[in-house]
Amino acid sequence: MVVTVEPRQGKDVPLLAREDVMLFQDRDRMPVINWVSCQGDDAGLELFILIDDASDSSVASQFEDVRHFINSQPPSTAIGIGYMRNGMVDTVQSLTKDHVHAATALRLPMGSTTGTNPYVSLSDLIHHWPASSARREVLMVTPGVGAFELGNESIHNVFVDSAIADAQREGIVVYAIYALGTGHTGHSLWFNIWAQNYLAELAEETGGEAYSLGFGAPVSLAPYLSDLTGRLSHQYLLTFLAKPAGKGGLQSVRLTTEIPNADLVSARKFYVKAEP
């Protein structure tokens, strides 16, 4: 599992050793086998940046912040760029460690809501993402809307829950930046609050973080991307001995530590294979 260590107060991130970490599967404490800091030879990261084509074109005015973020990543980070549209991801730049080249792949969102659903697109990316020994993480810039009737939360829940389960099953951490959408949905305060709540749920359940550009004129993405850079630089790979899961499936997990001023952030569930 990918685990992010955060300070409860201030900016100093505590250093944790394996024996400082307690993991519970359901109510049972399970042995932590390994706890590896994602630094040096273990810093490998595959990061996909997904831009929603349903975003208002004004978000492109913040792309210089995104380019700076891309170019500031460590050489060990491979970055891909994709655009979410029609329930799929149009990959305009496959994963590459050539950050300068990746930064040039950004383009204006198409501004169309026809057939859009960021959660289905995210699942599409996950289904086509080869397994890797490196961390796999996603940054979505999206209005968080789908091709469904306004207020039809039961349909929306299916899409969100499915994307969360897909990410948890593959150990992929998702971050989301809420951006205004194009058309009438981009001007509905109620709908935008509702969409932000779903993005927050997606991030929280997968061990990531959700940010919001707010309702109105775009503001700088730089503070959010700076926060994300800090989170990526304070991550660990955790290996633990899990209880057998019978037929296999997602299992609840909880992490804690007694180290002062330290919070452990991870996915709420992980996948356990079926017993042989």
N, C-alpha and C positions, 0 to 999 in steps of 0.2 A: 504494500500500500504506500501511496505518497502521502506524507504527513508534513504540514506546514506548522512551524513553531512561531507563535506571535506573542508579543509582550502584552500583558493586560493593561499596563500603564507605561507611558513614556515610549521611547524609541529603541531602548537597548534590548535586544533579543537574547534571552538566556541560552546558554549552551547546555544541551542535555545528553546524557549517556544512556546506553541501553537499559541499565538498571533503574533509571529515573522514569521509565515509561511503563504504565500499567494499561493493559488491554483487556476488555471484557467482551466476550461473545455472548449475546443475551445477558445473563446474569453471572456467567462463569468467567473467572479470570483465567486467561490463557497465556502460556509462556511466550515471551518475546525472544525470538531466536537471533535476530540481527537488526541493527539500527545504524544505517550508513548515511552520513552526511553527503548531500548532493554537491560535492565540491571536487575539484581536481579531476582524477580519472573517473570519478563517479558522477560527474556533472552533466552527463548526457541528457538532452531534452529535445523532444519534438513538439513544436508549438505551432498550431494552426490558428491563423487569424481569419475569422469569418465575418464578412460584411454582408448585411442583409440588403438585397436589392429593393426592399420595400422601405428603406430608410429615406428620409428627406434628403435631397441633394445637398442641403446646407452642411451635412455632416462632413462632406469632403473638405470643407474649410479647415477641419481639424486634422487632416491627414499628415500635415508636417509633423505634428506630435507623434503620430503613429510611425512615420519614417524614422524619426529620432529614436523612438523606442526600439525599433527593429535593429538599427545600426549600433545601438548601445548594448545589445545582448552579447554574452560571451561567445567565443568561437566554437564552443562545444554545442551550441544551440542551433538546431535545424528549424527553419521557419518556412511555413507554407501559407499561401494566400488563396482564399476562396470566396465566392459570392453565392449566397443562399438564394435560391430561386426555384419555384416549381417543385418543392419538396426534395430538391437535390442540391449538391454543391458543385458549382462551376469552378474547378481548380485552375486559377490563372497562373499560379506558381506552385509547383510541387515542392516538397520539403528540400531545403537547400541551406548550406552553411555560408553561402555567398549572400550576406545580408544586404549589401548594396544592390545586388540584382533583385532580391526579394522586395525591397522597398519601392522599386520602380514599377512593380506589378499592380499597385493600387490604382483604381479608376473610380469615376463617379458611379454611385448607385443608379440603377435604372429608374428608380422611383415608381415602380409598378407593384400593386398589391395583388395582381391576378395570380392565383395559384400559389401564393406565398404561405409558408409555414416554417418558421425557423427551427422548430423542434423536430419536425420530420427531416429537415435538411441536416440537422446535427446527427440524427440517427443514421442517415445515409452516409455521412462522412465516417462515422464510427464503424459501420459495417464494412467499409472498404479500406480501413486503415490497418495495414499489416502489424502484427504483434512486434514488439521491440523490447530490448532490455533497457532502453532509455525511458525516462518519464514521458508520458503523452498528455498534453494539456491543450486546451482550446480557449481562445478569447473571441467571444461573439460581440459584434456591434449591431444592435437590432432594436426595432420597436417592440419586439416580443409579441407580435400579432400573428394570427394564422388565418387561413382561408376558411373561416367558419362564421356563422351568424353572431353578431354582437350579443353578448349575454348568454350564449350557449356554453356554459361552463362545463357541462358534462362531457361535451366533445373535446373541449380544450384540455380538460384533465387527462384524457386518454393520451393525447399527443405529448404533454409534459411528462406524465408518468412514464411513458415508454422511452422517452429520451433519457430521463434520469436512470432508469433501469439499464439501458444500453451502456451508458457511461460508467455506472457502477460495476457492471459485469466485466468491463474491459479495463477498469482501474484508471479511467480518464478523468482528469480534473477540469471543470468548466468554469470560466470566468465570463461575466456578461457586463457590457456597458449598454445601458438603455439609451437609445437615441430616438428622436421623434420620427414618426412615420409620415409618409406622404398621404395626401388625400384627407378625407373627413375624419378618419380614425386618429390622425396626427393632431387634431384640434379638439378632441374629446378628453377633458380632464379625468372623468370617471374611467374611461377606457384605458387611458395611459397609466393610471394608478393600478388598475387591475393587471395590466400587462407587466408592470414592474414587479408586482408581487410574485408572478409566476417565474420571472427571471431570477428573483431572489431565492425562490424555492429550488430552482434548478442548480444554482451555484452552491447553496448551502448543503444540499443532499449529496453533492459530488466532491465537496471539500474545497470549493472555490470561493469567489466573492463576487457580489453584484454591485455595480456602480450606476449612477444615474446622471444624465446630462440635464435633468430637470425639465420643467414644462415652460417652454419659451425659447428664446434665442440660444444657439449653441454656445457653450463655454469651452474653455480649454480642456482637452483630454489629458494634458500633461500630469496633473496631480494623481489621476487614476492610474495612469501607466507607470508613474514612479512608484506608487504603492504596489502595483503588480510586480514590478522588478524586484522590490524588496522581498515580497513573498516568495518569488521563485528562487531567491538566493538564500532562503532559510528553510529549505525543505530536506526531508530525510526519506529514505526508502526503508520501510519497516517490513520485516518478515516475522510471522508468528505461526505457532502450531494451532490450527483450527480444529474444532470438533467436527466429526463426520456429519455429513448433511443428508444421508439417506439417498434420495433421488437427485440431490444436488440442487443448487439455487442460491439466491441472494440471502445472506444472513446479516442480522443487525450487529453492529460493532460500536464500542465506545472506548475512547482513549482518555486517560487522565494522567496527571503527574502531581507530585507534592513539591516540585521545585517552585519557589515563589515567583510570582509575576510571569508565569508561563502558561500559555494556552496551546493545546494541540488541536489542529484543524485537519479533518480528514473526511472522506466519504462516510455517510451514515451506514452503508451496507457494502458488503464485499461478496464475491462469488466463490462458493465452495463446490468443487466437482463432486459428482456422485461417487459413492463408495464402490470400489471394484467388486 
